[in-house]
Amino acid sequence: MSGPVPVHTRRLRLEAVDPTRTDDLWQLHQDPGIAAWYGGTWTRDHAAARAATMAESWSADGIGKWIAYDKVTGELVGRGGASRTTIAGTEYVEIGWAVREAFWGRGYATEIGRATLSFVDEVLGVDEVAAYTEIHNRRSRAVMERLGMSFVGEVRATGLVEGKDGVHEDAPFALYSIRGRSAAPS
Ligand SMILES: CC(C)(COP(=O)(O)OP(=O)(O)OC[C@H]1O[C@@H](n2cnc3c(N)ncnc32)[C@H](O)[C@@H]1OP(=O)(O)O)[C@@H](O)C(=O)NCCC(=O)NCCS
């Protein structure tokens, strides 16, 4: 059976993650700008496990995470997409992104985020989509704001704490959401 078809945005080709994308997923998570926000680089085994989980999300929910490639050159740019996630005890359709540091400042995360909102609206038609990140991840919060998402409040999750080493189970996160068909800006 064939998997989800690629989604094309203005500059990117978005390919659903399945086990065949493990190497690219691993490669992305060797990037220092990404590793800094994920508690370090991923091992190949971890990338393989994550790729398998992402593939399950695509088959179970019809939504999931993509790897983003430059549409013209095929270069690996980043990743993003949507998944069903429990945040502070509540189940949400959550969107997210990560872009190689060399590509920051060019709007790629916003492009992935917009495509994700449209895709979720088309496939699920849900009326609320959430995103969350460590409270001090200003670049990711700025993406949420550019997508028209609103700050809902602070929640606790496993992640980084500003000024402290390592990953903490009760790190402060900023939760954002967007509702209704406005969740799919054109
Ligand atoms: C979070 C992350 C994806 C944000 O990347 P980013 O490059 O800052 O975000 P965008 O791709 O939306 O680019 C926005 C920047 O490009 C500029 N830009 C240029 N063209 C643009 C366009 N067409 N559309 C939007 N912004 C554009 C914006 O002005 C903005 O510039 P600024 O950084 O000077 O404010 C990136 O920092 C990252 O991968 N971090 C590590 C992983 C991570 O934290 N992921 C989030 C976990 S929740």
The ligand as a Tripos MOL2 file, in Angstrom:
@<TRIPOS>MOLECULE
LIG
   48    50     1     0     0
SMALL
NO_CHARGES

@<TRIPOS>ATOM
      1 C1         11.8860   27.2800   15.7840 C.3       1 LIG1
      2 C2         12.5300   27.4180   14.4100 C.3       1 LIG1
      3 C3         11.9550   26.3800   13.4730 C.3       1 LIG1
      4 C4         12.2260   28.8270   13.8920 C.3       1 LIG1
      5 O1         12.9380   29.0630   12.7000 O.3       1 LIG1
      6 P1         12.9250   30.5420   12.0740 P.3       1 LIG1
      7 O2         13.8090   30.5290   10.9070 O.co2     1 LIG1
      8 O3         13.1600   31.5390   13.1440 O.co2     1 LIG1
      9 O4         11.3890   30.7020   11.6620 O.3       1 LIG1
     10 P2         10.7950   30.9390   10.2210 P.3       1 LIG1
     11 O5         11.2720   29.8730    9.3210 O.co2     1 LIG1
     12 O6          9.3490   31.1260   10.3470 O.co2     1 LIG1
     13 O7         11.5130   32.2800    9.7710 O.3       1 LIG1
     14 C5         11.1500   33.5100   10.3610 C.3       1 LIG1
     15 C6         12.2090   34.5210   10.0700 C.3       1 LIG1
     16 O8         12.3920   34.5790    8.6520 O.3       1 LIG1
     17 C7         11.9980   35.8680    8.1590 C.3       1 LIG1
     18 N1         11.3040   35.5930    6.8910 N.ar      1 LIG1
     19 C8         11.8800   35.7380    5.6790 C.ar      1 LIG1
     20 N2         11.0240   35.3500    4.7330 N.ar      1 LIG1
     21 C9          9.8870   34.9490    5.3550 C.ar      1 LIG1
     22 C10         8.6570   34.4460    4.9020 C.ar      1 LIG1
     23 N3          8.4200   34.2550    3.6000 N.pl3     1 LIG1
     24 N4          7.6990   34.1240    5.8180 N.ar      1 LIG1
     25 C11         7.9240   34.2870    7.1450 C.ar      1 LIG1
     26 N5          9.1070   34.7740    7.6300 N.ar      1 LIG1
     27 C12        10.0670   35.1060    6.7340 C.ar      1 LIG1
     28 C13        11.1340   36.4570    9.2520 C.3       1 LIG1
     29 O9         11.1460   37.8510    9.1910 O.3       1 LIG1
     30 C14        11.8300   35.9350   10.4840 C.3       1 LIG1
     31 O10        13.0290   36.6540   10.6400 O.3       1 LIG1
     32 P3         13.7200   36.9310   12.0750 P.3       1 LIG1
     33 O11        14.3090   35.6370   12.5230 O.co2     1 LIG1
     34 O12        14.7530   37.9440   11.7610 O.co2     1 LIG1
     35 O13        12.6030   37.4220   12.9720 O.co2     1 LIG1
     36 C15        14.0700   27.2240   14.4720 C.3       1 LIG1
     37 O14        14.6040   28.1930   15.3260 O.3       1 LIG1
     38 C16        14.4420   25.8390   14.9880 C.2       1 LIG1
     39 O15        14.4620   24.8760   14.2090 O.2       1 LIG1
     40 N6         14.7590   25.7290   16.2750 N.am      1 LIG1
     41 C17        15.1840   24.4560   16.8350 C.3       1 LIG1
     42 C18        14.0440   23.4680   16.9150 C.3       1 LIG1
     43 C19        12.8820   24.0330   17.6930 C.2       1 LIG1
     44 O16        13.0480   24.7420   18.6520 O.2       1 LIG1
     45 N7         11.6920   23.6690   17.2440 N.am      1 LIG1
     46 C20        10.4900   24.0550   17.9250 C.3       1 LIG1
     47 C21        10.1720   23.0610   18.9430 C.3       1 LIG1
     48 S1          8.5360   23.4070   19.5500 S.3       1 LIG1
@<TRIPOS>BOND
     1     1     2 1
     2     2     3 1
     3     2     4 1
     4     2    36 1
     5     4     5 1
     6     5     6 1
     7     6     7 2
     8     6     8 1
     9     6     9 1
    10     9    10 1
    11    10    11 2
    12    10    12 1
    13    10    13 1
    14    13    14 1
    15    14    15 1
    16    15    16 1
    17    15    30 1
    18    16    17 1
    19    17    18 1
    20    17    28 1
    21    18    19 ar
    22    18    27 ar
    23    19    20 ar
    24    20    21 ar
    25    21    22 ar
    26    21    27 ar
    27    22    23 1
    28    22    24 ar
    29    24    25 ar
    30    25    26 ar
    31    26    27 ar
    32    28    29 1
    33    28    30 1
    34    30    31 1
    35    31    32 1
    36    32    33 2
    37    32    34 1
    38    32    35 1
    39    36    37 1
    40    36    38 1
    41    38    39 2
    42    38    40 1
    43    40    41 1
    44    41    42 1
    45    42    43 1
    46    43    44 2
    47    43    45 1
    48    45    46 1
    49    46    47 1
    50    47    48 1
@<TRIPOS>SUBSTRUCTURE
     1 LIG1         1 GROUP 0 **** ****
